[in-house]
């Protein structure tokens, strides 16, 4: 006689290990030709299915967070003032990037 449905479920629960989905946080800095941070400007990041945007702080930094990812990072394209600054880059938790924007 085989195992009952209850026994099978109990075995699955016993063998189950909690699966966590990674979260990442990364920062982007936009600077001018002199290396000075550009403040108060919108930076957009586009992922495969979604996008985020936020404004740079006084030093030109903007930080993004993504939660519940399938992998330890995410492929991203970065836009500033309608221009592509980086296309199809892989970003992981804690990464920082700096881009120079020429007016």
C-alpha positions as YAML, in Angstrom:
chain: A
units: angstrom
residues:
- id: 1
  name: UNK
  ca: [0.00, 0.00, 0.00]
- id: 2
  name: UNK
  ca: [1.39, 3.43, -1.03]
- id: 3
  name: UNK
  ca: [1.77, 6.57, 1.00]
- id: 4
  name: UNK
  ca: [-1.33, 8.65, 1.59]
- id: 5
  name: UNK
  ca: [-1.71, 12.20, 0.34]
- id: 6
  name: UNK
  ca: [-1.21, 13.45, 3.89]
- id: 7
  name: UNK
  ca: [2.05, 11.52, 4.24]
- id: 8
  name: UNK
  ca: [3.33, 12.85, 0.93]
- id: 9
  name: UNK
  ca: [2.52, 16.44, 1.90]
- id: 10
  name: UNK
  ca: [4.16, 15.93, 5.30]
- id: 11
  name: UNK
  ca: [7.33, 14.64, 3.59]
- id: 12
  name: UNK
  ca: [7.37, 17.59, 1.19]
- id: 13
  name: UNK
  ca: [7.00, 20.03, 4.09]
- id: 14
  name: UNK
  ca: [9.79, 18.27, 5.97]
- id: 15
  name: UNK
  ca: [12.10, 18.47, 2.96]
- id: 16
  name: UNK
  ca: [11.11, 22.04, 2.09]
- id: 17
  name: UNK
  ca: [13.78, 24.66, 2.55]
- id: 18
  name: UNK
  ca: [12.69, 28.26, 2.66]
- id: 19
  name: UNK
  ca: [13.40, 29.94, -0.63]
- id: 20
  name: UNK
  ca: [14.28, 33.63, -0.49]
- id: 21
  name: UNK
  ca: [14.11, 35.93, -3.46]
- id: 22
  name: UNK
  ca: [17.07, 38.32, -3.59]
- id: 23
  name: UNK
  ca: [16.72, 42.06, -3.14]
- id: 24
  name: UNK
  ca: [19.24, 44.50, -4.55]
- id: 25
  name: UNK
  ca: [20.10, 48.13, -4.03]
- id: 26
  name: UNK
  ca: [22.40, 50.03, -6.37]
- id: 27
  name: UNK
  ca: [23.42, 53.62, -6.99]
- id: 28
  name: UNK
  ca: [24.07, 55.72, -10.05]
- id: 29
  name: UNK
  ca: [25.90, 59.05, -10.14]
- id: 30
  name: UNK
  ca: [25.57, 61.55, -12.96]
- id: 31
  name: UNK
  ca: [28.43, 64.06, -13.29]
- id: 32
  name: UNK
  ca: [29.25, 66.87, -15.69]
- id: 33
  name: UNK
  ca: [32.43, 67.23, -17.74]
- id: 34
  name: UNK
  ca: [34.24, 68.62, -14.67]
- id: 35
  name: UNK
  ca: [33.25, 65.65, -12.48]
- id: 36
  name: UNK
  ca: [30.70, 67.65, -10.47]
- id: 37
  name: UNK
  ca: [27.47, 65.84, -9.59]
- id: 38
  name: UNK
  ca: [24.39, 66.98, -11.50]
- id: 39
  name: UNK
  ca: [21.56, 67.50, -9.01]
- id: 40
  name: UNK
  ca: [17.79, 67.45, -9.34]
- id: 41
  name: UNK
  ca: [17.66, 65.58, -12.65]
- id: 42
  name: UNK
  ca: [15.63, 62.48, -13.45]
- id: 43
  name: UNK
  ca: [17.39, 59.17, -14.08]
- id: 44
  name: UNK
  ca: [15.37, 56.29, -15.55]
- id: 45
  name: UNK
  ca: [16.29, 52.63, -15.47]
- id: 46
  name: UNK
  ca: [14.48, 50.12, -17.65]
- id: 47
  name: UNK
  ca: [14.37, 46.43, -16.86]
- id: 48
  name: UNK
  ca: [12.95, 43.67, -19.00]
- id: 49
  name: UNK
  ca: [9.35, 44.16, -17.89]
- id: 50
  name: UNK
  ca: [9.31, 47.31, -15.74]
- id: 51
  name: UNK
  ca: [11.09, 50.59, -15.18]
- id: 52
  name: UNK
  ca: [11.91, 52.98, -12.34]
- id: 53
  name: UNK
  ca: [12.93, 56.60, -12.16]
- id: 54
  name: UNK
  ca: [14.07, 59.01, -9.50]
- id: 55
  name: UNK
  ca: [15.89, 62.30, -9.16]
- id: 56
  name: UNK
  ca: [19.56, 62.85, -8.36]
- id: 57
  name: UNK
  ca: [20.50, 64.32, -5.00]
- id: 58
  name: UNK
  ca: [22.77, 67.34, -4.45]
- id: 59
  name: UNK
  ca: [25.86, 65.26, -5.30]
- id: 60
  name: UNK
  ca: [24.34, 63.67, -8.42]
- id: 61
  name: UNK
  ca: [23.52, 60.31, -6.82]
- id: 62
  name: UNK
  ca: [20.30, 58.32, -7.15]
- id: 63
  name: UNK
  ca: [19.66, 54.93, -5.52]
- id: 64
  name: UNK
  ca: [17.30, 52.23, -6.74]
- id: 65
  name: UNK
  ca: [15.99, 49.11, -5.01]
- id: 66
  name: UNK
  ca: [14.49, 46.00, -6.58]
- id: 67
  name: UNK
  ca: [12.89, 43.22, -4.56]
- id: 68
  name: UNK
  ca: [12.03, 39.57, -5.07]
- id: 69
  name: UNK
  ca: [14.31, 38.96, -8.01]
- id: 70
  name: UNK
  ca: [14.79, 35.54, -9.54]
- id: 71
  name: UNK
  ca: [18.57, 36.09, -9.82]
- id: 72
  name: UNK
  ca: [21.16, 37.96, -7.74]
- id: 73
  name: UNK
  ca: [21.00, 40.88, -10.16]
- id: 74
  name: UNK
  ca: [19.08, 42.40, -13.01]
- id: 75
  name: UNK
  ca: [19.78, 43.53, -16.57]
- id: 76
  name: UNK
  ca: [19.22, 47.27, -16.92]
- id: 77
  name: UNK
  ca: [19.36, 50.15, -19.39]
- id: 78
  name: UNK
  ca: [20.07, 53.61, -17.94]
- id: 79
  name: UNK
  ca: [18.58, 56.81, -19.42]
- id: 80
  name: UNK
  ca: [19.28, 60.46, -18.64]
- id: 81
  name: UNK
  ca: [17.69, 63.41, -20.44]
- id: 82
  name: UNK
  ca: [16.36, 61.08, -23.13]
- id: 83
  name: UNK
  ca: [19.80, 59.62, -23.89]
- id: 84
  name: UNK
  ca: [20.94, 56.07, -23.27]
- id: 85
  name: UNK
  ca: [23.91, 56.15, -20.88]
- id: 86
  name: UNK
  ca: [24.29, 52.38, -20.57]
- id: 87
  name: UNK
  ca: [22.45, 49.62, -22.34]
- id: 88
  name: UNK
  ca: [21.85, 46.08, -21.16]
- id: 89
  name: UNK
  ca: [24.20, 46.16, -18.15]
- id: 90
  name: UNK
  ca: [24.07, 43.59, -15.36]
- id: 91
  name: UNK
  ca: [23.57, 45.13, -11.91]
- id: 92
  name: UNK
  ca: [24.00, 43.38, -8.58]
- id: 93
  name: UNK
  ca: [23.45, 44.39, -4.98]
- id: 94
  name: UNK
  ca: [25.76, 47.19, -3.85]
- id: 95
  name: UNK
  ca: [26.93, 48.18, -7.34]
- id: 96
  name: UNK
  ca: [27.69, 51.83, -8.03]
- id: 97
  name: UNK
  ca: [27.99, 53.44, -11.45]
- id: 98
  name: UNK
  ca: [29.08, 56.89, -12.53]
- id: 99
  name: UNK
  ca: [28.25, 58.42, -15.90]
- id: 100
  name: UNK
  ca: [29.47, 61.68, -17.38]
- id: 101
  name: UNK
  ca: [26.87, 63.78, -19.16]
- id: 102
  name: UNK
  ca: [28.17, 66.36, -21.62]
- id: 103
  name: UNK
  ca: [25.90, 69.35, -22.03]
...
